[in-house]
Amino acid sequence: MRGTALVVGATGIIGSAVARRLIAEGWTVHGLARNPKSEIEGLLPVAADLLEPASLAAALADVAPAHVFLATWLRQATEAENCRVNGAMVKNLLDALSPKATVRHVALVTGLKHYLGPFEAYAKSGTLPETPLREAQPRLKLQNFYYAQEDEVLAAAARDGFAWSVHRPHTVIGKAVGNAMNLGTTLAVFASICKATGRPFQWPGSQAQWRGLSDVTDARVLAEQLVWAATTPAARNEAFNIVNGDVFRWSWLWPRLAGWFGIEAQGFDGTVHPLEAQMADCGPLWREIAAKHGLVESELDRLASPWHTDLDLGRPLEVMTDMANSRKRGFAGYRATEDSFLDLFALLRADRLIP
């Protein structure tokens, strides 16, 4: 056994990926979620609400982890509420674990909104950072729930003496149902709808994203970095960007995604075509597709998050992410981005989530 871990958000894209990797490496893994039902063999479920300290303490009474992996958040109506709620979730968890005195490392997953700004001011003029994005870039002078989460981890680390790491992925590509930010599955569902109806597989985003360089993060690479940081002395008390390690242009990738589904791609035509509008009427249609093909999820909003995909693909700048901080400390994880998408599509089809 490598050790005992607590994965918070174990049913999400990131949490499920890191839980699988830890279990495969011989760890004892507890998975915390409000509804911790999971298909992951060997995961020990912990049902808890991070906003209810008393019930949280009770749920963790028999859990004494050495390593904690935080990969969860709750979207709120404003960034002020995002900061209050998501900061409290981290604080409540670490306060509940503090009396046990067993925690040696806490890994927090945030993301590139650290550099690009919160939802309310995302990638807006006046706050656009230089790219490639680097961990040493200062915080923006804006409210940001990622900063609130980081501050709670740092405060608890100072109090309890554990090491920490912060991980900042770009858009994460991986499988989860009911996830609020799920670009890969959203595009798979959109392509499936296009194939079923003859609609065009129309690029939804900006010219800058279509033509510029970009990168993404395979959930498996992120899980690899999380475990590496938790077990590598040189990675203690550092923030790390994490992407696949390659770069691409959407103008190159978009036709390849279309080709997997056997449909024709349409690129940037001078106008932004948000997916939220393109998919607004597709709930009943998806139920029909699900019934026809025997799919296991008939509710479109459990699979697709077009609002988030629009946020990513509509940005007015290209986004590349520097990986030097972890590379020079020995992290060598890599995935080819085309493989990240096509592997996901194949998994979604095998699990009967798309036709």
C-alpha positions as CSV (number, residue, x, y, z in Angstrom):
1,M,0.0,0.0,0.0
2,R,1.2,3.5,-0.9
3,G,-0.9,5.3,1.7
4,T,-4.3,6.5,2.5
5,A,-5.9,9.3,0.4
6,L,-9.1,11.3,0.5
7,V,-10.3,12.4,-2.9
8,V,-12.9,15.3,-2.6
9,G,-15.1,15.4,-5.7
10,A,-14.6,11.8,-6.5
11,T,-17.5,11.6,-8.9
12,G,-16.2,14.4,-11.2
13,I,-13.9,14.3,-14.2
14,I,-10.8,15.1,-12.1
15,G,-11.7,13.3,-8.9
16,S,-12.6,10.0,-10.7
17,A,-9.4,10.1,-12.7
18,V,-7.1,10.6,-9.7
19,A,-9.1,8.0,-7.7
20,R,-8.5,5.4,-10.4
21,R,-4.8,6.2,-10.6
22,L,-4.3,6.0,-6.8
23,I,-6.2,2.7,-6.6
24,A,-4.2,1.2,-9.5
25,E,-1.0,2.2,-7.6
26,G,-2.2,0.4,-4.4
27,W,-3.5,3.3,-2.3
28,T,-6.4,3.1,0.1
29,V,-8.7,5.7,-1.4
30,H,-11.8,7.3,0.2
31,G,-14.0,9.3,-2.2
32,L,-16.0,12.1,-0.8
33,A,-19.0,13.6,-2.6
34,R,-22.6,14.6,-1.7
35,N,-23.7,11.5,-3.6
36,P,-20.7,9.3,-3.7
37,K,-22.1,6.5,-5.9
38,S,-19.3,5.4,-8.2
39,E,-18.4,2.7,-10.7
40,I,-14.8,2.8,-9.5
41,E,-13.9,-0.6,-8.0
42,G,-12.1,-0.3,-4.7
43,L,-13.2,3.3,-3.9
44,L,-14.5,3.7,-0.4
45,P,-17.4,6.2,-0.5
46,V,-17.8,9.1,2.0
47,A,-21.2,10.9,1.7
48,A,-20.8,14.4,3.0
49,D,-21.8,18.0,2.4
50,L,-18.8,20.3,2.6
51,L,-21.1,23.2,3.6
52,E,-22.3,21.4,6.8
53,P,-19.4,21.2,9.2
54,A,-21.1,18.9,11.8
55,S,-22.2,16.3,9.3
56,L,-18.8,16.5,7.6
57,A,-17.0,15.8,10.8
58,A,-19.3,12.8,11.4
59,A,-18.8,11.4,7.9
60,L,-15.0,11.7,8.3
61,A,-14.9,10.2,11.8
62,D,-13.2,7.0,10.7
63,V,-11.2,8.5,7.8
64,A,-7.6,9.5,8.6
65,P,-5.9,10.4,5.3
66,A,-2.3,11.3,4.8
67,H,-3.0,12.8,1.4
68,V,-6.0,15.0,0.4
69,F,-6.9,15.8,-3.2
70,L,-9.4,18.6,-3.6
71,A,-11.2,18.7,-7.0
72,T,-14.7,20.1,-6.3
73,W,-16.6,23.4,-6.5
74,L,-20.1,24.7,-6.6
75,R,-21.2,27.4,-9.1
76,Q,-22.9,30.4,-7.6
77,A,-24.7,33.4,-9.1
78,T,-21.9,35.9,-8.4
79,E,-18.2,35.7,-8.0
80,A,-18.6,37.1,-4.4
81,E,-20.8,34.1,-3.7
82,N,-18.4,31.8,-5.5
83,C,-15.6,33.0,-3.2
84,R,-17.7,32.7,0.0
85,V,-19.1,29.2,-0.8
86,N,-16.1,27.6,-2.3
87,G,-13.7,29.0,0.2
88,A,-15.9,27.7,3.0
89,M,-16.0,24.2,1.5
90,V,-12.2,24.0,1.6
91,K,-12.0,25.5,5.1
92,N,-14.7,23.2,6.5
93,L,-12.9,20.1,5.2
94,L,-9.5,21.0,6.4
95,D,-10.9,22.1,9.8
96,A,-12.6,18.7,10.1
97,L,-9.4,16.9,9.3
98,S,-7.2,19.1,11.5
99,P,-7.7,17.3,14.9
100,K,-6.6,14.0,13.3
101,A,-3.1,15.3,12.6
102,T,-2.6,12.8,9.9
103,V,-2.6,15.0,6.8
104,R,0.9,15.3,5.2
105,H,-0.1,16.8,1.8
106,V,-3.0,18.7,0.3
107,A,-3.3,19.0,-3.5
108,L,-5.8,21.6,-4.8
109,V,-7.1,21.7,-8.3
110,T,-8.0,25.1,-9.7
111,G,-7.4,26.2,-13.3
112,L,-6.6,28.9,-15.8
113,K,-9.2,31.3,-14.5
114,H,-6.4,32.0,-12.1
115,Y,-4.8,34.0,-15.0
116,L,-7.9,34.7,-17.2
117,G,-10.2,36.0,-14.5
118,P,-13.5,34.7,-13.0
119,F,-16.7,34.0,-14.8
120,E,-17.9,37.6,-14.4
121,A,-14.8,39.1,-16.1
122,Y,-13.4,36.1,-18.0
123,A,-10.8,37.0,-20.6
124,K,-11.9,40.6,-20.8
125,S,-10.0,43.6,-22.2
126,G,-7.8,45.2,-19.6
127,T,-7.1,41.9,-17.7
128,L,-5.8,39.7,-20.5
129,P,-2.5,38.1,-19.5
130,E,0.6,37.5,-21.6
131,T,0.9,34.0,-22.9
132,P,2.2,31.4,-22.4
133,L,0.7,31.5,-18.9
134,R,3.2,31.0,-16.1
135,E,2.8,30.2,-12.5
136,A,4.8,33.3,-11.4
137,Q,2.3,35.7,-13.0
138,P,0.6,37.8,-10.2
139,R,-3.0,37.4,-9.2
140,L,-5.5,39.6,-11.0
141,K,-7.0,42.5,-8.9
142,L,-10.4,40.8,-9.1
143,Q,-12.4,38.6,-6.8
144,N,-11.7,35.0,-7.8
145,F,-12.9,31.8,-6.0
146,Y,-9.6,30.1,-7.0
147,Y,-7.7,32.6,-4.8
148,A,-10.2,32.0,-2.0
149,Q,-9.6,28.3,-2.2
150,E,-5.8,28.7,-2.3
151,D,-5.8,31.0,0.7
152,E,-7.7,28.5,2.8
153,V,-5.2,25.7,1.9
154,L,-2.3,27.9,2.7
155,A,-3.8,29.0,6.0
156,A,-4.5,25.4,7.1
157,A,-1.0,24.4,6.0
158,A,0.6,27.0,8.2
159,R,-1.6,25.9,11.1
160,D,-1.2,22.1,10.7
161,G,2.2,21.8,9.1
162,F,1.3,19.9,5.9
163,A,2.8,20.4,2.5
164,W,0.6,21.6,-0.4
165,S,0.4,21.8,-4.2
166,V,-1.9,23.8,-6.5
167,H,-2.7,22.4,-9.9
168,R,-3.9,24.7,-12.7
169,P,-5.2,22.7,-15.7
170,H,-6.6,24.2,-18.9
171,T,-9.9,22.7,-20.1
172,V,-10.0,19.1,-18.7
173,I,-10.9,16.3,-21.1
174,G,-12.4,13.3,-19.5
175,K,-15.5,11.4,-18.6
176,A,-18.1,12.4,-16.0
177,V,-21.9,12.6,-15.9
178,G,-23.5,15.7,-14.3
179,N,-20.3,17.7,-14.5
180,A,-20.7,21.5,-14.8
181,M,-17.6,22.0,-17.1
182,N,-17.3,19.3,-19.6
183,L,-16.1,20.4,-23.1
184,G,-15.2,17.0,-24.4
185,T,-18.5,15.4,-23.7
186,T,-20.4,18.6,-24.8
187,L,-18.7,18.4,-28.2
188,A,-19.4,14.7,-28.5
189,V,-23.1,15.3,-27.8
190,F,-23.2,18.2,-30.2
191,A,-21.6,16.1,-32.9
192,S,-24.0,13.2,-32.3
193,I,-27.0,15.7,-32.6
194,C,-25.5,17.0,-35.9
195,K,-25.2,13.5,-37.2
196,A,-28.7,12.5,-36.2
197,T,-30.3,15.7,-37.7
198,G,-28.0,16.7,-40.5
199,R,-27.2,20.0,-38.8
200,P,-23.8,21.5,-39.5
201,F,-21.0,20.8,-37.1
202,Q,-20.4,24.5,-36.9
203,W,-17.5,26.0,-35.1
204,P,-19.1,27.9,-32.2
205,G,-16.3,30.2,-31.1
206,S,-14.1,33.2,-31.9
207,Q,-11.6,33.8,-34.7
208,A,-8.8,34.1,-32.2
209,Q,-9.5,30.6,-30.8
210,W,-10.0,29.1,-34.3
211,R,-6.7,30.3,-35.7
212,G,-4.6,30.7,-32.5
213,L,-2.6,28.1,-30.6
214,S,-4.2,26.3,-27.7
215,D,-3.8,23.4,-25.4
216,V,-6.0,21.3,-23.1
217,T,-5.5,18.9,-20.2
218,D,-6.3,15.2,-20.3
219,A,-7.8,14.1,-16.9
220,R,-5.3,11.2,-16.9
221,V,-2.3,13.6,-17.2
222,L,-3.7,15.8,-14.4
223,A,-4.2,12.7,-12.2
224,E,-0.6,11.7,-12.9
225,Q,0.7,15.1,-11.9
226,L,-1.4,15.2,-8.7
227,V,0.0,11.9,-7.5
228,W,3.5,12.9,-8.6
229,A,3.3,16.2,-6.6
230,A,1.9,14.4,-3.5
231,T,4.9,12.0,-3.4
232,T,7.8,14.1,-4.7
233,P,9.7,16.2,-2.2
234,A,10.8,18.7,-4.9
235,A,7.1,19.4,-5.6
236,R,6.2,20.5,-2.1
237,N,4.6,23.9,-1.7
238,E,4.4,24.8,-5.4
239,A,1.8,25.8,-7.9
240,F,1.9,23.9,-11.2
241,N,0.3,24.5,-14.6
242,I,-0.8,21.2,-16.2
243,V,-1.6,20.6,-19.8
244,N,-1.0,17.7,-22.2
245,G,2.4,19.0,-23.4
246,D,1.4,19.6,-27.0
247,V,-0.2,22.6,-28.7
248,F,-2.8,22.7,-31.5
249,R,-5.0,25.0,-33.5
250,W,-8.8,24.3,-33.4
251,S,-8.8,24.9,-37.2
252,W,-6.7,21.7,-37.3
253,L,-8.5,19.7,-34.6
254,W,-12.1,20.5,-35.5
255,P,-12.2,18.5,-38.7
256,R,-10.6,15.6,-37.0
257,L,-13.3,15.5,-34.3
258,A,-15.9,15.7,-37.0
259,G,-14.3,12.8,-38.9
260,W,-14.6,10.5,-35.9
261,F,-18.4,11.0,-36.1
262,G,-18.5,10.8,-39.9
263,I,-19.8,14.3,-40.3
264,E,-18.5,17.4,-42.1
265,A,-16.9,20.2,-40.1
266,Q,-17.7,23.9,-40.7
267,G,-15.1,26.4,-39.5
268,F,-15.1,30.0,-38.5
269,D,-17.3,31.9,-40.9
270,G,-16.8,35.4,-39.5
271,T,-19.5,35.0,-36.9
272,V,-19.6,33.5,-33.4
273,H,-22.2,30.7,-33.2
274,P,-22.5,30.0,-29.4
275,L,-23.3,26.4,-28.6
276,E,-25.7,27.5,-25.9
277,A,-27.9,28.9,-28.8
278,Q,-27.2,26.0,-31.1
279,M,-28.3,23.5,-28.5
280,A,-31.0,25.4,-26.8
281,D,-33.8,23.4,-28.3
282,C,-32.1,20.0,-28.1
283,G,-33.4,18.6,-24.8
284,P,-36.4,16.8,-26.3
285,L,-34.4,15.8,-29.3
286,W,-31.7,14.2,-27.1
287,R,-34.4,12.2,-25.3
288,E,-35.5,10.8,-28.7
289,I,-31.9,10.0,-29.6
290,A,-31.4,8.3,-26.3
291,A,-34.5,6.2,-26.6
292,K,-33.7,5.2,-30.2
293,H,-30.2,4.1,-29.3
294,G,-30.7,2.8,-25.8
295,L,-28.5,5.4,-24.2
296,V,-28.1,5.4,-20.4
297,E,-28.5,9.2,-20.0
298,S,-31.5,10.9,-21.6
299,E,-31.1,14.3,-20.0
300,L,-29.0,16.6,-22.1
301,D,-28.0,18.9,-19.3
302,R,-26.5,15.9,-17.4
303,L,-24.0,15.5,-20.3
304,A,-23.5,18.8,-22.0
305,S,-22.3,22.2,-20.6
306,P,-22.6,24.5,-23.6
307,W,-22.2,27.7,-21.5
308,H,-18.8,26.6,-20.4
309,T,-17.7,25.4,-23.8
310,D,-18.7,28.8,-25.2
311,L,-16.6,30.5,-22.5
312,D,-13.6,28.5,-23.6
313,L,-14.0,28.6,-27.4
314,G,-15.2,32.2,-27.5
315,R,-12.1,33.8,-25.9
316,P,-10.6,36.7,-27.7
317,L,-7.0,35.4,-27.4
318,E,-5.0,32.3,-28.0
319,V,-4.1,30.5,-24.8
320,M,-1.0,28.5,-24.2
321,T,0.3,27.2,-20.9
322,D,3.9,27.0,-19.7
323,M,4.9,23.7,-18.0
324,A,8.4,24.6,-16.9
325,N,7.8,24.6,-13.2
326,S,6.9,20.9,-13.0
327,R,9.1,19.8,-15.9
328,K,12.3,21.0,-14.2
329,R,11.3,19.1,-11.1
330,G,10.9,15.9,-13.0
331,F,7.3,15.6,-14.1
332,A,7.2,14.1,-17.7
333,G,3.5,13.3,-18.2
334,Y,2.3,13.8,-21.8
335,R,-0.8,13.0,-23.9
336,A,-1.4,13.8,-27.6
337,T,-4.5,16.1,-27.6
338,E,-6.2,14.4,-30.5
339,D,-5.9,11.1,-28.6
340,S,-7.5,12.7,-25.5
341,F,-10.6,13.6,-27.5
342,L,-10.9,10.4,-29.5
343,D,-10.2,8.2,-26.4
344,L,-13.0,10.0,-24.7
345,F,-15.4,9.6,-27.6
346,A,-14.8,5.9,-27.7
347,L,-15.3,5.6,-24.0
348,L,-18.6,7.5,-24.2
349,R,-19.8,5.3,-27.0
350,A,-18.8,2.1,-25.2
351,D,-20.6,3.2,-22.0
352,R,-23.7,4.1,-24.1
353,L,-23.6,7.8,-23.3
354,I,-23.6,8.7,-27.0
355,P,-24.8,6.7,-30.0
